Amino acid sequence: MSPNPDTAAEELPFVPGQIIKVFGDKDSDGFYHGESGGLSGYVPSNMVAEVPVDDEYLKHVLMQQGFLPVDHA
């Protein structure tokens, strides 16, 4: 993913459309810390977007998969 091979071990590999759980704010280098598929690492902020979850069924599925906290309203 990164053009810098020295950072490959620190970055989270992902594909377009994949859901990534992001923790905290963007760092000074423009990266978030994220988790998906049991892996974690840095995610470039210019390659991800927040997905609004308005559908109740989708909320339920994302909570079951651990992408949303159980108390998410």
Backbone bond lengths (Angstrom), bond angles and torsions (degrees), N, CA, C in turn:
res aa  C-N    CA-C-N  psi(-1)  N-CA   C-N-CA  omega(-1)  CA-C   N-CA-C  phi
1 M - - - 1.436 - - 1.522 110.86 -
2 S 1.290 116.89 -52.57 1.459 120.53 -177.50 1.520 110.76 -80.98
3 P 1.321 116.55 142.93 1.461 118.40 174.68 1.529 111.82 -71.44
4 N 1.317 117.27 -11.27 1.460 122.41 178.81 1.528 109.11 -99.14
5 P 1.326 118.64 103.89 1.469 121.06 -177.20 1.530 113.27 -63.10
6 D 1.320 118.14 -20.10 1.463 120.79 179.86 1.525 112.61 -70.82
7 T 1.333 118.08 -16.74 1.464 120.85 -178.50 1.524 113.18 -103.07
8 A 1.309 118.14 -0.12 1.464 121.73 -175.40 1.525 112.64 -56.15
9 A 1.308 118.46 -37.21 1.464 121.30 -178.63 1.525 111.95 -71.38
10 E 1.334 118.06 -20.14 1.463 121.93 -178.01 1.527 112.83 -94.33
11 E 1.330 117.68 -18.33 1.457 121.10 -176.31 1.523 111.41 -93.52
12 L 1.326 115.37 149.86 1.454 122.37 178.48 1.526 109.07 -87.82
13 P 1.320 118.12 118.04 1.468 118.90 177.26 1.533 109.50 -73.81
14 F 1.327 116.83 140.43 1.460 120.55 178.32 1.520 109.62 -154.98
15 V 1.330 114.96 165.61 1.466 121.59 179.10 1.530 108.41 -119.10
16 P 1.326 117.77 158.73 1.465 120.16 178.58 1.530 111.27 -55.19
17 G 1.323 115.61 135.32 1.458 121.30 179.01 1.514 114.92 89.59
18 Q 1.310 117.05 -9.73 1.465 121.03 -179.54 1.527 109.60 -72.13
19 I 1.339 116.75 139.67 1.460 121.13 177.84 1.517 108.83 -86.87
20 I 1.331 115.53 129.65 1.463 122.52 -179.24 1.519 108.03 -123.50
21 K 1.311 116.80 128.53 1.465 121.10 174.95 1.520 107.12 -84.34
22 V 1.337 116.28 121.56 1.463 121.93 -176.57 1.522 109.44 -103.43
23 F 1.335 115.90 137.76 1.458 122.62 179.80 1.522 109.44 -113.61
24 G 1.321 116.68 127.52 1.456 120.78 173.64 1.512 114.16 76.00
25 D 1.312 113.68 -168.08 1.459 122.13 -177.70 1.523 111.14 -93.87
26 K 1.309 115.26 166.17 1.459 122.26 176.39 1.529 108.54 -65.85
27 D 1.342 116.56 137.64 1.463 119.64 178.82 1.530 110.72 -82.30
28 S 1.316 116.65 177.21 1.469 121.55 -175.85 1.530 113.37 -65.15
29 D 1.335 116.96 -18.18 1.467 120.71 177.83 1.528 112.44 -92.88
30 G 1.344 117.20 0.55 1.458 120.53 178.17 1.512 114.53 88.10
31 F 1.326 117.86 23.94 1.458 121.90 -179.94 1.523 111.04 -116.37
32 Y 1.325 115.00 147.40 1.459 122.39 169.49 1.521 107.37 -102.80
33 H 1.330 116.68 161.17 1.460 120.04 169.45 1.515 105.45 -99.65
34 G 1.326 117.15 126.69 1.454 120.98 -175.80 1.507 113.14 -133.99
35 E 1.343 113.89 169.72 1.465 121.38 -179.45 1.526 108.69 -142.00
36 S 1.318 115.78 139.69 1.456 121.37 176.03 1.519 109.14 -164.22
37 G 1.304 115.95 138.37 1.456 120.61 177.02 1.515 114.21 59.96
38 G 1.338 116.94 30.65 1.458 120.60 179.85 1.516 114.43 80.66
39 L 1.319 117.50 0.79 1.463 122.01 178.07 1.522 109.27 -110.70
40 S 1.324 116.62 154.86 1.460 119.84 176.08 1.519 109.57 -137.66
41 G 1.321 114.95 158.11 1.456 120.21 179.13 1.510 110.43 167.58
42 Y 1.314 115.48 -173.01 1.456 121.32 -178.28 1.521 110.83 -83.26
43 V 1.345 114.82 143.18 1.457 122.65 -178.64 1.529 108.03 -127.20
44 P 1.339 118.91 125.96 1.463 120.35 179.47 1.533 110.94 -66.42
45 S 1.322 115.96 129.37 1.467 120.66 -175.95 1.526 112.71 -63.60
46 N 1.317 117.84 -25.70 1.465 119.88 -178.89 1.526 112.72 -80.44
47 M 1.331 117.56 1.39 1.464 120.56 -179.70 1.524 112.67 -117.34
48 V 1.337 117.32 6.72 1.463 120.88 179.64 1.525 109.81 -132.54
49 A 1.323 115.75 159.69 1.461 121.82 177.13 1.519 108.58 -141.95
50 E 1.322 115.20 147.43 1.462 119.88 176.37 1.520 108.85 -71.30
51 V 1.319 115.88 138.26 1.455 121.31 179.05 1.525 108.15 -107.93
52 P 1.343 118.03 113.75 1.462 119.04 177.25 1.528 109.65 -69.69
53 V 1.313 115.85 137.94 1.463 120.41 -177.45 1.527 108.03 -115.40
54 D 1.332 116.16 94.87 1.457 121.43 -179.33 1.526 112.34 -101.17
55 D 1.312 117.47 -19.79 1.456 122.60 -177.39 1.530 110.42 -82.68
56 E 1.331 117.35 127.14 1.468 121.18 -176.64 1.528 112.24 -63.69
57 Y 1.331 117.75 -39.68 1.462 119.87 179.08 1.524 110.51 -64.20
58 L 1.336 116.87 -43.41 1.464 120.85 179.07 1.526 110.32 -62.58
59 K 1.335 117.54 -40.87 1.467 120.82 176.05 1.520 110.44 -57.50
60 H 1.329 115.90 -45.89 1.466 120.92 -179.63 1.531 110.97 -60.32
61 V 1.313 117.12 -46.85 1.468 121.53 -179.78 1.527 110.72 -62.62
62 L 1.331 117.12 -44.83 1.466 120.35 -179.60 1.524 111.65 -66.52
63 M 1.337 118.00 -33.67 1.467 120.28 175.46 1.526 110.37 -66.49
64 Q 1.329 116.85 -43.44 1.467 120.75 179.04 1.523 111.52 -61.16
65 Q 1.315 117.19 -34.88 1.457 121.45 -178.36 1.524 112.74 -86.73
66 G 1.350 117.12 -1.49 1.454 120.94 176.56 1.514 115.43 85.18
67 F 1.338 117.49 9.99 1.459 119.86 179.68 1.522 112.30 -83.64
68 L 1.328 117.00 -21.53 1.461 122.19 176.18 1.516 108.55 -125.37
69 P 1.338 117.45 146.53 1.464 119.10 175.64 1.525 109.63 -67.83
70 V 1.310 117.46 151.39 1.464 122.34 -177.57 1.524 111.33 -60.25
71 D 1.313 118.17 -30.63 1.466 121.21 -179.02 1.527 113.27 -87.83
72 H 1.346 118.42 13.23 1.469 122.25 -179.53 1.524 109.47 -65.94
73 A 1.310 116.46 126.99 1.473 119.74 -179.03 1.506 111.81 -105.21
